[in-house]
Amino acid sequence: MPQVPAQIRKERAARLRTTGEAALARFLASRVGTDAEILVEKVGHGRSEHYAPVRLVCAQGASARPGDLARVHVFAAGRATLEAQVV
């Protein structure tokens, strides 16, 4: 079977990356305004049940330690992460 020329491979890979980034952005944007349960991996950071990375903001009196399951409200989405507040 003949190999695909390098230039075509690079073009296809670029299109695939662009498509993947757009799909991730749509998914993250769809989570804004929802509540989720996340696993806190380190102070200020965790992962949602959909494996999306989450940056945490703790309200006064709320806390989330590494290893905790925390209930959060997602209030923003970045290019590759969600931003959420512990509720």
N, CA, C and O atoms as CSV, one atom per row, in Angstrom:
chain,resi,resn,atom,element,x,y,z
A,1,MET,N,N,0.856,-1.174,0.000
A,1,MET,CA,C,0.000,0.000,0.000
A,1,MET,C,C,0.903,1.238,0.000
A,1,MET,O,O,1.805,1.342,0.831
A,2,PRO,N,N,0.671,2.171,-0.918
A,2,PRO,CA,C,1.526,3.371,-0.976
A,2,PRO,C,C,1.255,4.303,0.199
A,2,PRO,O,O,0.127,4.409,0.681
A,3,GLN,N,N,2.303,4.971,0.648
A,3,GLN,CA,C,2.161,5.922,1.746
A,3,GLN,C,C,1.587,7.236,1.237
A,3,GLN,O,O,1.774,7.613,0.080
A,4,VAL,N,N,0.897,7.910,2.115
A,4,VAL,CA,C,0.353,9.234,1.792
A,4,VAL,C,C,1.505,10.231,1.861
A,4,VAL,O,O,2.284,10.206,2.815
A,5,PRO,N,N,1.625,11.102,0.872
A,5,PRO,CA,C,2.720,12.087,0.883
A,5,PRO,C,C,2.699,12.952,2.158
A,5,PRO,O,O,1.639,13.227,2.721
A,6,ALA,N,N,3.873,13.363,2.587
A,6,ALA,CA,C,4.026,14.114,3.842
A,6,ALA,C,C,3.175,15.370,3.873
A,6,ALA,O,O,2.567,15.657,4.904
A,7,GLN,N,N,3.106,16.119,2.804
A,7,GLN,CA,C,2.331,17.363,2.793
A,7,GLN,C,C,0.849,17.085,3.027
A,7,GLN,O,O,0.188,17.829,3.752
A,8,ILE,N,N,0.327,16.034,2.427
A,8,ILE,CA,C,-1.090,15.684,2.622
A,8,ILE,C,C,-1.321,15.231,4.058
A,8,ILE,O,O,-2.339,15.575,4.660
A,9,ARG,N,N,-0.386,14.463,4.611
A,9,ARG,CA,C,-0.517,14.033,6.021
A,9,ARG,C,C,-0.574,15.237,6.936
A,9,ARG,O,O,-1.404,15.292,7.843
A,10,LYS,N,N,0.307,16.208,6.705
A,10,LYS,CA,C,0.328,17.415,7.544
A,10,LYS,C,C,-0.968,18.192,7.427
A,10,LYS,O,O,-1.490,18.673,8.432
A,11,GLU,N,N,-1.495,18.323,6.227
A,11,GLU,CA,C,-2.767,19.034,6.029
A,11,GLU,C,C,-3.908,18.317,6.742
A,11,GLU,O,O,-4.736,18.951,7.396
A,12,ARG,N,N,-3.948,17.002,6.612
A,12,ARG,CA,C,-5.003,16.223,7.277
A,12,ARG,C,C,-4.892,16.329,8.794
A,12,ARG,O,O,-5.900,16.473,9.486
A,13,ALA,N,N,-3.669,16.259,9.306
A,13,ALA,CA,C,-3.462,16.365,10.751
A,13,ALA,C,C,-3.899,17.737,11.254
A,13,ALA,O,O,-4.507,17.839,12.319
A,14,ALA,N,N,-3.599,18.781,10.508
A,14,ALA,CA,C,-4.003,20.136,10.910
A,14,ALA,C,C,-5.520,20.253,10.929
A,14,ALA,O,O,-6.087,20.832,11.856
A,15,ARG,N,N,-6.188,19.702,9.903
A,15,ARG,CA,C,-7.659,19.742,9.876
A,15,ARG,C,C,-8.248,18.966,11.053
A,15,ARG,O,O,-9.227,19.397,11.662
A,16,LEU,N,N,-7.651,17.830,11.364
A,16,LEU,CA,C,-8.125,17.023,12.484
A,16,LEU,C,C,-7.961,17.767,13.803
A,16,LEU,O,O,-8.864,17.751,14.639
A,17,ARG,N,N,-6.811,18.421,13.999
A,17,ARG,CA,C,-6.600,19.201,15.230
A,17,ARG,C,C,-7.612,20.334,15.334
A,17,ARG,O,O,-8.184,20.565,16.399
A,18,THR,N,N,-7.831,21.040,14.232
A,18,THR,CA,C,-8.793,22.150,14.229
A,18,THR,C,C,-10.196,21.656,14.558
A,18,THR,O,O,-10.910,22.281,15.341
A,19,THR,N,N,-10.586,20.540,13.964
A,19,THR,CA,C,-11.905,19.965,14.222
A,19,THR,C,C,-12.029,19.534,15.685
A,19,THR,O,O,-13.066,19.754,16.311
A,20,GLY,N,N,-10.974,18.921,16.229
A,20,GLY,CA,C,-10.988,18.493,17.632
A,20,GLY,C,C,-11.072,19.663,18.588
A,20,GLY,O,O,-11.797,19.605,19.580
A,21,GLU,N,N,-10.333,20.731,18.299
A,21,GLU,CA,C,-10.385,21.923,19.156
A,21,GLU,C,C,-11.764,22.564,19.127
A,21,GLU,O,O,-12.256,23.027,20.156
A,22,ALA,N,N,-12.388,22.594,17.954
A,22,ALA,CA,C,-13.734,23.164,17.842
A,22,ALA,C,C,-14.747,22.312,18.603
A,22,ALA,O,O,-15.637,22.849,19.263
A,23,ALA,N,N,-14.618,20.997,18.516
A,23,ALA,CA,C,-15.531,20.100,19.239
A,23,ALA,C,C,-15.358,20.273,20.747
A,23,ALA,O,O,-16.343,20.297,21.484
A,24,LEU,N,N,-14.115,20.392,21.208
A,24,LEU,CA,C,-13.863,20.601,22.636
A,24,LEU,C,C,-14.463,21.927,23.091
A,24,LEU,O,O,-15.092,21.989,24.147
A,25,ALA,N,N,-14.276,22.979,22.314
A,25,ALA,CA,C,-14.829,24.289,22.680
A,25,ALA,C,C,-16.352,24.235,22.768
A,25,ALA,O,O,-16.936,24.811,23.686
A,26,ARG,N,N,-17.005,23.547,21.822
A,26,ARG,CA,C,-18.477,23.412,21.873
A,26,ARG,C,C,-18.907,22.647,23.118
A,26,ARG,O,O,-19.861,23.036,23.792
A,27,PHE,N,N,-18.200,21.553,23.422
A,27,PHE,CA,C,-18.553,20.767,24.603
A,27,PHE,C,C,-18.394,21.588,25.874
A,27,PHE,O,O,-19.296,21.621,26.711
A,28,LEU,N,N,-17.247,22.253,26.022
A,28,LEU,CA,C,-17.010,23.042,27.230
A,28,LEU,C,C,-18.050,24.156,27.360
A,28,LEU,O,O,-18.553,24.406,28.456
A,29,ALA,N,N,-18.373,24.823,26.258
A,29,ALA,CA,C,-19.377,25.889,26.297
A,29,ALA,C,C,-20.742,25.334,26.702
A,29,ALA,O,O,-21.523,26.028,27.352
A,30,SER,N,N,-21.032,24.099,26.325
A,30,SER,CA,C,-22.328,23.510,26.680
A,30,SER,C,C,-22.446,23.225,28.170
A,30,SER,O,O,-23.557,23.053,28.671
A,31,ARG,N,N,-21.344,23.170,28.881
A,31,ARG,CA,C,-21.356,22.878,30.324
A,31,ARG,C,C,-21.539,24.138,31.169
A,31,ARG,O,O,-21.859,24.039,32.354
A,32,VAL,N,N,-21.341,25.323,30.581
A,32,VAL,CA,C,-21.473,26.573,31.335
A,32,VAL,C,C,-22.914,26.714,31.822
A,32,VAL,O,O,-23.866,26.517,31.067
A,33,GLY,N,N,-23.049,27.059,33.099
A,33,GLY,CA,C,-24.364,27.215,33.715
A,33,GLY,C,C,-24.889,25.947,34.365
A,33,GLY,O,O,-25.978,25.950,34.938
A,34,THR,N,N,-24.125,24.861,34.282
A,34,THR,CA,C,-24.569,23.602,34.870
A,34,THR,C,C,-23.833,23.334,36.181
A,34,THR,O,O,-22.815,23.960,36.477
A,35,ASP,N,N,-24.361,22.402,36.952
A,35,ASP,CA,C,-23.689,21.913,38.143
A,35,ASP,C,C,-23.027,20.589,37.796
A,35,ASP,O,O,-23.509,19.853,36.936
A,36,ALA,N,N,-21.932,20.292,38.460
A,36,ALA,CA,C,-21.203,19.056,38.195
A,36,ALA,C,C,-20.531,18.581,39.473
A,36,ALA,O,O,-20.345,19.346,40.419
A,37,GLU,N,N,-20.173,17.316,39.481
A,37,GLU,CA,C,-19.373,16.773,40.560
A,37,GLU,C,C,-17.986,16.540,39.984
A,37,GLU,O,O,-17.840,15.920,38.930
A,38,ILE,N,N,-16.980,17.032,40.668
A,38,ILE,CA,C,-15.623,16.882,40.162
A,38,ILE,C,C,-14.741,16.198,41.201
A,38,ILE,O,O,-15.010,16.233,42.401
A,39,LEU,N,N,-13.692,15.584,40.701
A,39,LEU,CA,C,-12.655,15.031,41.557
A,39,LEU,C,C,-11.550,16.072,41.638
A,39,LEU,O,O,-10.978,16.458,40.619
A,40,VAL,N,N,-11.252,16.523,42.845
A,40,VAL,CA,C,-10.196,17.513,43.043
A,40,VAL,C,C,-8.862,16.777,42.976
A,40,VAL,O,O,-8.592,15.882,43.777
A,41,GLU,N,N,-8.029,17.170,42.004
A,41,GLU,CA,C,-6.740,16.514,41.817
A,41,GLU,C,C,-5.621,17.221,42.576
A,41,GLU,O,O,-4.728,16.578,43.129
A,42,LYS,N,N,-5.678,18.547,42.596
A,42,LYS,CA,C,-4.737,19.340,43.388
A,42,LYS,C,C,-5.451,20.638,43.734
A,42,LYS,O,O,-6.513,20.930,43.182
A,43,VAL,N,N,-4.884,21.405,44.630
A,43,VAL,CA,C,-5.538,22.624,45.087
A,43,VAL,C,C,-5.881,23.502,43.878
A,43,VAL,O,O,-5.006,23.890,43.104
A,44,GLY,N,N,-7.164,23.801,43.739
A,44,GLY,CA,C,-7.609,24.682,42.677
A,44,GLY,C,C,-7.870,24.022,41.335
A,44,GLY,O,O,-8.251,24.703,40.382
A,45,HIS,N,N,-7.674,22.710,41.234
A,45,HIS,CA,C,-7.841,22.027,39.956
A,45,HIS,C,C,-8.464,20.651,40.145
A,45,HIS,O,O,-8.213,19.969,41.139
A,46,GLY,N,N,-9.281,20.256,39.172
A,46,GLY,CA,C,-9.878,18.936,39.218
A,46,GLY,C,C,-10.351,18.507,37.842
A,46,GLY,O,O,-10.040,19.144,36.836
A,47,ARG,N,N,-11.115,17.407,37.811
A,47,ARG,CA,C,-11.671,16.875,36.562
A,47,ARG,C,C,-13.141,16.559,36.774
A,47,ARG,O,O,-13.552,16.051,37.817
A,48,SER,N,N,-13.924,16.881,35.737
A,48,SER,CA,C,-15.356,16.608,35.800
A,48,SER,C,C,-15.614,15.137,35.508
A,48,SER,O,O,-14.695,14.385,35.182
A,49,GLU,N,N,-16.878,14.738,35.629
A,49,GLU,CA,C,-17.246,13.360,35.317
A,49,GLU,C,C,-17.055,13.044,33.835
A,49,GLU,O,O,-17.061,11.879,33.439
A,50,HIS,N,N,-16.887,14.084,33.021
A,50,HIS,CA,C,-16.609,13.904,31.588
A,50,HIS,C,C,-15.124,14.078,31.291
A,50,HIS,O,O,-14.736,14.212,30.130
A,51,TYR,N,N,-14.288,14.077,32.331
A,51,TYR,CA,C,-12.834,14.207,32.232
A,51,TYR,C,C,-12.366,15.585,31.769
A,51,TYR,O,O,-11.202,15.753,31.405
A,52,ALA,N,N,-13.247,16.555,31.781
A,52,ALA,CA,C,-12.844,17.911,31.410
A,52,ALA,C,C,-12.061,18.526,32.569
A,52,ALA,O,O,-12.466,18.393,33.724
A,53,PRO,N,N,-10.952,19.195,32.278
A,53,PRO,CA,C,-10.214,19.872,33.339
A,53,PRO,C,C,-11.010,21.065,33.869
A,53,PRO,O,O,-11.628,21.806,33.105
A,54,VAL,N,N,-10.983,21.233,35.184
A,54,VAL,CA,C,-11.758,22.290,35.842
A,54,VAL,C,C,-10.834,23.087,36.747
A,54,VAL,O,O,-10.094,22.523,37.552
A,55,ARG,N,N,-10.888,24.423,36.602
A,55,ARG,CA,C,-10.192,25.316,37.534
A,55,ARG,C,C,-11.211,25.732,38.569
A,55,ARG,O,O,-12.301,26.189,38.226
A,56,LEU,N,N,-10.862,25.577,39.836
A,56,LEU,CA,C,-11.804,25.818,40.934
A,56,LEU,C,C,-11.629,27.173,41.580
A,56,LEU,O,O,-10.517,27.662,41.776
A,57,VAL,N,N,-12.760,27.761,41.903
A,57,VAL,CA,C,-12.807,28.961,42.719
A,57,VAL,C,C,-13.650,28.575,43.932
A,57,VAL,O,O,-14.788,28.130,43.785
A,58,CYS,N,N,-13.103,28.740,45.105
A,58,CYS,CA,C,-13.841,28.388,46.320
A,58,CYS,C,C,-14.484,29.627,46.913
A,58,CYS,O,O,-13.810,30.625,47.168
A,59,ALA,N,N,-15.786,29.560,47.130
A,59,ALA,CA,C,-16.497,30.648,47.791
A,59,ALA,C,C,-16.048,30.698,49.245
A,59,ALA,O,O,-15.492,29.735,49.775
A,60,GLN,N,N,-16.297,31.828,49.872
A,60,GLN,CA,C,-15.912,31.964,51.271
A,60,GLN,C,C,-16.593,30.878,52.093
A,60,GLN,O,O,-17.809,30.702,52.019
A,61,GLY,N,N,-15.812,30.165,52.864
A,61,GLY,CA,C,-16.342,29.112,53.714
A,61,GLY,C,C,-16.365,27.751,53.039
A,61,GLY,O,O,-16.546,26.738,53.715
A,62,ALA,N,N,-16.186,27.699,51.724
A,62,ALA,CA,C,-16.156,26.421,51.009
A,62,ALA,C,C,-14.710,25.991,50.838
A,62,ALA,O,O,-13.810,26.827,50.759
A,63,SER,N,N,-14.492,24.693,50.780
A,63,SER,CA,C,-13.135,24.201,50.550
A,63,SER,C,C,-13.202,22.907,49.760
A,63,SER,O,O,-14.204,22.192,49.789
A,64,ALA,N,N,-12.127,22.621,49.059
A,64,ALA,CA,C,-12.010,21.377,48.308
A,64,ALA,C,C,-10.545,20.962,48.336
A,64,ALA,O,O,-9.674,21.668,47.828
A,65,ARG,N,N,-10.290,19.810,48.935
A,65,ARG,CA,C,-8.920,19.310,49.067
A,65,ARG,C,C,-8.668,18.212,48.034
A,65,ARG,O,O,-9.614,17.563,47.586
A,66,PRO,N,N,-7.426,17.997,47.656
A,66,PRO,CA,C,-7.121,16.908,46.727
A,66,PRO,C,C,-7.706,15.586,47.230
A,66,PRO,O,O,-7.559,15.227,48.398
A,67,GLY,N,N,-8.368,14.877,46.322
A,67,GLY,CA,C,-9.023,13.616,46.670
A,67,GLY,C,C,-10.502,13.767,46.958
A,67,GLY,O,O,-11.234,12.777,46.962
A,68,ASP,N,N,-10.958,14.997,47.200
A,68,ASP,CA,C,-12.378,15.234,47.475
A,68,ASP,C,C,-13.203,15.141,46.190
A,68,ASP,O,O,-12.717,15.431,45.097
A,69,LEU,N,N,-14.455,14.733,46.349
A,69,LEU,CA,C,-15.453,14.910,45.303
A,69,LEU,C,C,-16.193,16.185,45.680
A,69,LEU,O,O,-16.753,16.278,46.772
A,70,ALA,N,N,-16.201,17.150,44.801
A,70,ALA,CA,C,-16.804,18.443,45.115
A,70,ALA,C,C,-17.930,18.754,44.142
A,70,ALA,O,O,-17.830,18.489,42.944
A,71,ARG,N,N,-18.992,19.314,44.674
A,71,ARG,CA,C,-20.105,19.780,43.831
A,71,ARG,C,C,-19.772,21.213,43.425
A,71,ARG,O,O,-19.461,22.044,44.279
A,72,VAL,N,N,-19.834,21.504,42.134
A,72,VAL,CA,C,-19.457,22.824,41.646
A,72,VAL,C,C,-20.505,23.353,40.672
A,72,VAL,O,O,-21.299,22.599,40.109
A,73,HIS,N,N,-20.482,24.671,40.492
A,73,HIS,CA,C,-21.293,25.322,39.463
A,73,HIS,C,C,-20.320,25.880,38.430
A,73,HIS,O,O,-19.446,26.683,38.756
A,74,VAL,N,N,-20.480,25.446,37.183
A,74,VAL,CA,C,-19.601,25.884,36.098
A,74,VAL,C,C,-20.075,27.253,35.623
A,74,VAL,O,O,-21.225,27.406,35.212
A,75,PHE,N,N,-19.190,28.250,35.680
A,75,PHE,CA,C,-19.592,29.605,35.303
A,75,PHE,C,C,-18.868,30.133,34.062
A,75,PHE,O,O,-19.235,31.187,33.544
A,76,ALA,N,N,-17.845,29.416,33.577
A,76,ALA,CA,C,-17.138,29.877,32.380
A,76,ALA,C,C,-16.396,28.709,31.745
A,76,ALA,O,O,-16.123,27.692,32.382
A,77,ALA,N,N,-16.080,28.893,30.469
A,77,ALA,CA,C,-15.282,27.898,29.746
A,77,ALA,C,C,-14.176,28.638,29.015
A,77,ALA,O,O,-14.405,29.659,28.367
A,78,GLY,N,N,-12.969,28.094,29.135
A,78,GLY,CA,C,-11.836,28.626,28.391
A,78,GLY,C,C,-11.594,27.779,27.154
A,78,GLY,O,O,-12.467,27.016,26.739
A,79,ARG,N,N,-10.430,27.908,26.574
A,79,ARG,CA,C,-10.107,27.125,25.377
A,79,ARG,C,C,-10.066,25.631,25.670
A,79,ARG,O,O,-10.468,24.815,24.841
A,80,ALA,N,N,-9.578,25.282,26.851
A,80,ALA,CA,C,-9.420,23.856,27.156
A,80,ALA,C,C,-9.831,23.485,28.570
A,80,ALA,O,O,-9.643,22.342,28.986
A,81,THR,N,N,-10.397,24.443,29.327
A,81,THR,CA,C,-10.779,24.154,30.715
A,81,THR,C,C,-12.112,24.802,31.046
A,81,THR,O,O,-12.556,25.753,30.403
A,82,LEU,N,N,-12.729,24.244,32.077
A,82,LEU,CA,C,-13.917,24.869,32.656
A,82,LEU,C,C,-13.481,25.638,33.890
A,82,LEU,O,O,-12.472,25.309,34.514
A,83,GLU,N,N,-14.242,26.658,34.236
A,83,GLU,CA,C,-14.032,27.367,35.492
A,83,GLU,C,C,-15.304,27.199,36.301
A,83,GLU,O,O,-16.410,27.406,35.803
A,84,ALA,N,N,-15.123,26.815,37.570
A,84,ALA,CA,C,-16.279,26.483,38.388
A,84,ALA,C,C,-16.070,26.939,39.829
A,84,ALA,O,O,-14.945,27.100,40.302
A,85,GLN,N,N,-17.184,27.139,40.499
A,85,GLN,CA,C,-17.168,27.536,41.905
A,85,GLN,C,C,-17.747,26.404,42.730
A,85,GLN,O,O,-18.783,25.832,42.392
A,86,VAL,N,N,-17.057,26.091,43.822
A,86,VAL,CA,C,-17.543,25.075,44.746
A,86,VAL,C,C,-18.823,25.594,45.388
A,86,VAL,O,O,-18.880,26.734,45.850
A,87,VAL,N,N,-19.851,24.745,45.413
A,87,VAL,CA,C,-21.134,25.149,46.013
A,87,VAL,C,C,-21.386,24.409,47.302
A,87,VAL,O,O,-22.415,24.620,47.944
